Amino acid sequence: MPKGPKPLKGRLLNAYFVSTLSITLVLFLTGLLAMMIFNARYLNNYIRENIGLTLVLNEDVRDVDLLQLQKIVTSQPEVKSATFIDSENAAKQMKDELGEDFVSFLGYNPLNATIDVKLYAPYTVNDSLAQLETRFLGFPFVQEVYYQRNLVSLINENTKKISLIIIGLAVIMLSIFITLINNTIRMSIYSNRFIINTMQLVGATRRFIRKPFVNRSILHGLIGGLLANIILVFLIFSYNKQFHEVINYNINNLIIIVCGIVFFSGITITWISTTRAVNKFLRMRYDELFY
């Protein structure tokens, strides 16, 4: 015997499940997009904060003067850290890089003591570095200030290009995600278009008709957001274990921000999409519902 149609309850549960699953997947992708944007920012700051200045000191600088100078350098608002390297350690580092003992070959150590200065990311642009160079040259016992100008310019140019690419990609992907959720909700409302029309015929107000659909969609958005966030939190902790040494950021702040974005997106998009879809069918005549 041919199988009859599925019970209405079963069909509704199946529709709700598909709708919630679709919203969950789209919100998960939205969270991944947010993670990509924030981690690109952290990675950008990590690279920029490894750009620094090297203060070459005079040969006759005393230990007392050196400590005072290091305190002055560290107290500058642009400075993240300042590390003193004496001439012996500088020669050792150079020997490791070159693979040859140039001190034995020359018969003396030509390297002066230095202070390696690391800056906060906003101050690693060319203008700020030039101002800092002038300021540090005015400090006592500083003979020369060195930094790789070409490398700084290259990093800054590439950072701008990458930022524009990420913003463009984010706009495109977000538009796709919103469209997917909107289409999912419209299909769900479409299956109830005759119910909407019947409620209108018996005198129900538009607000009364919209309310259960909006509430149900927001619930689906909350459930989808919760499921998406569970998956995202798992991925964030896995990601943090692998790259914690490369990018050192506050993992708790990232979780709060990303989860907040996912929940906000789930509620806002489902609410707006449902309201628009219901309003569309409220404006349609009965004969238009068949097309």
Phi, psi and omega in degrees: 000143180293145180287138177279173180294150178296148176304149182301319181299318180294321179293321178295317179298320179296318179295318179296320180296314180297318180297313180295319179297317179297316179296320179299314181296318181291319178293326175298316177295324176297317177296320177298320178297318178297319178298317180299317181294313182293320180289330174297322178293315179297319179294321177299314178295322180298316180294314183294325182282353172268358170276129182215182177247147174246119178266112178274123186263160176293156182290330187266016181291134181270162181298320180297315179294325180296315179298319179295318179296319180296323177295319180296317180295315182296330182285351179292136185297337181277346189271127176272319178204156177221121184242126179276134176232115180284172186296327180292314178293326177297318178294322179295317178297319179294323179296319179295323181288318182278332183080012180223150178271088183287338179294316178295324181291317181280332183090359176201166180262112183276356186271138175269163173293150182224164170237117178273121184251125174255138185249159171289149188308317183297341184260014182261021174271163187301317182297315180295320179295321178295319178294319178294322178301314179296319180294315182292327177295338177278352178285150178293144174072005176267115183273322184205150174241126185235136168205158184276095184297317181296320179294319179298314180298318181296316180296317180296319179294315180293326179297318178296317180296314181296321179298317179295320179296317181294318179297315179298316179296321180296318179297316181296312182295320179296321177298319178296316181297316179297319179297320180296313179296318181299317180293321178299315180290321179298320178295323179294317179291325181302322181291347180248017187295326180288327176296318178299315181295320179296319178297324176295320183295330181271005173097010179291142179284160180298319180297319180296321180290318183292324190307307181295325179293317180294315180299318180295318180293320178297321176299316177298321178296320179293316179295316178298319178296319179297313180296318179297320181292325177299315179295318182295318179298319177300315180294321181298316180293323177295317179297319182294324180295324183280326189241015182299325181287336181274312181240111183259097181232168179282106186294326181295318178298319180297317180298315181298315182294311182295315179297322177297318178298318181295313179297315180298317179296318181298315181289312186294311184294317180293321179296311181294316182296317180295316180300316180294319182294315180296317179300324179298314182284336176292332181274349185274146173281164184300317183292338179282344182290344182273356183248000000 
